[in-house]
Structures are given as structure tokens and as C-alpha cells.
Amino acid sequence: MTPAQFKAGRHALGLSQHAMARELNMGTPGWQSILRWEKDGTTVPGPAQVAMRFMLRDAGVEVENLA
């Protein structure tokens, strides 16, 4: 999953960076990690990709249709 797909997925779920961090149980400063993951040239960690894919699947959103 690319950073752009992760960001598009978060938007498709209607979540802010803060809310996404809460959903992933990352604690208060977790939104800063979300910010980093969404920058071009970075890698979204595997566990975050898996969590996002499950969240999108549950919401009926296809990852391949994201940015």
C-alpha cells in the first residue's frame, strides 16, 4: 500500500489523522506517525497496511480503487 493509498483510505473512512491513530490504538502522539506514513517516499508499516485493508474491507471499499 502506497502512502497515497493509505491517505485515500483514511479519507474514505472519514477519519482524521488523530482519529486514525485512535483506531490503531497508537496513543496521543500517534497522529504524527500517520502524518509521516502519508508522505511520498516513505513506507507504510506492514501492520498498519493490514489494519487499513481490514477497515476498508469492512467499509466495502476496494484498496485498488484508491488513489
Sequence and secondary structure as in RCSB ss.txt:
>XXXX:A:sequence
MTPAQFKAGRHALGLSQHAMARELNMGTPGWQSILRWEKDGTTVPGPAQVAMRFMLRDAGVEVENLA
>XXXX:A:secstr
  HHHHHHHHHHTT  HHHHHHHTT  TTHHHHHHHHTSTT    HHHHHHHHHHHHHHT  GGG  
